Amino acid sequence: MPIPALELEASKAVSPLNGRKSGAAAPTLWSERFAQRTQRMTSSAIRELLKLTEKPDVISFAGGLPAPELFPCAEVERATEKVLRGQGQTALQYAPTEGYLPLRELLVRQMARYGIRVKPANVMITSGSQQGLDLVGKLFVNAGDHILTESPTYLGALQAWSAYQADYLTVPVDDDGLDVEKLEAQLRGGPKFLYILPNFQNPAGVTLSLERRRRLVELANHYGAPIVEDDPYGQLRYEGEHLPPLVQIDAELHGCAQQDCEFTGDVLYLSTLSKTLAPGLRIAWVVAPEAVISRLVQMKQGADLHTSTFCQMVAYEVARDGFLDRHVRKIREVYGERRNAMLGALERHFPHEVRWTKPHGGLFLWITLPSGFDSSELLKEALDKERVAFVPGASFFPRGGGERTLRLNFSYAGPEVIDEGVRRLGDVIKRKLAPSLYSQR
Ligand SMILES: Cc1ncc(COP(=O)(O)O)c(C=O)c1O
């Protein structure tokens, strides 16, 4: 049964009920034959509710969508023509699973600029980072294996790994990212690997401090636990200094930070062009030691043989010659303004009992409501009365909890819509707060 992706705008979500007018899906010969492992993968009431965000009068902060007006349509059009005219027969043919070499070389040069020194042989192109996560699950996860995640964490990873019957150990995050003080106790539980989002975490928007990055890598090394570092947002920083990725800190710890040193690190690194170019291209990559890449290649062959060569070649033509850098600068500017718009609107329209994170980059910020609130209940009222949507936080907690939390996206809507949506949401929250508790700022 396909799982609707909360990461997408809910209107685009795939649902078992899609295409039916109402009521339960009619049973078919297949209904009794779903694999046991799919039993945990159910559609939730929230997902059904979020489908209402497709209505034009709803302001949705629910999706994780980039701003479509920033998509480089003209550049993609030019690149498409160039690829088809010059190399059409290659672009439309089957190709090696590892991915288009010039694109992998370009990504290697890009990564070297932010501290990751690897060779093209350490890079495999995937159909989105989501596929990278799935292939990691396929390669490493046995039923009942424990994966150590932040709490909250990226829902798409849980969806990918729950299909392989993973269980989870969790460590809470605060404003400086994962709380390393609480890590050691969980590491003693013997996780298969750690799943960490150090930059502008989805969903909480927080960033792991340098000190904590070092401590995390040291502890993981000490306990012999490898790390999956998921970094879709690292380039989208709106304030503060770039921090070294875990994969770099790990290489330094192993005395291996030079270009000519073979990459044998214990950190698998994933990133994507979804947020810096366009998610519709479905181009992302995974960095791993060669021995792991060759096994991931086998996993990918079973999934899709290779990522669309045509899309890889177009992405390469668009990204080369400095365009990607210029484009990322533009995205940073626009999203930085939108983040400021949302932070300003929260100050203006939210009651002071509510707390929120102040992300230095990325696409999301995270709200904690006063005690007694349930953000799933709030969503019903917000949609019904004020036509505004968000994602309730509980789905991002692998082991339950988070009922008072919710995620807001600030990349999709412009500043005025953000202000209006936050005002509407603030009104719902204010109405729910008992008047005796509530005092207007
Ligand atoms: C943390 C994280 N990892 C992976 C992905 C998947 O990205 P892609 O579009 O490359 O599949 C997302 C998408 O929002 C994400 O937030």
The ligand as a Gaussian input file, in Angstrom:
#p B3LYP/6-31G(d) Opt

LIG

0 1
 C       15.924000      15.439000       5.316000
 C       15.488000      15.054000       3.948000
 N       16.075000      13.997000       3.373000
 C       15.720000      13.602000       2.140000
 C       14.740000      14.265000       1.435000
 C       14.359000      13.751000       0.074000
 O       14.800000      14.615000      -0.911000
 P       14.785000      14.227000      -2.453000
 O       13.882000      15.205000      -3.111000
 O       16.201000      14.369000      -2.902000
 O       14.304000      12.834000      -2.577000
 C       14.104000      15.366000       2.009000
 C       13.035000      16.072000       1.279000
 O       12.379000      16.946000       1.739000
 C       14.486000      15.771000       3.306000
 O       13.929000      16.812000       3.918000

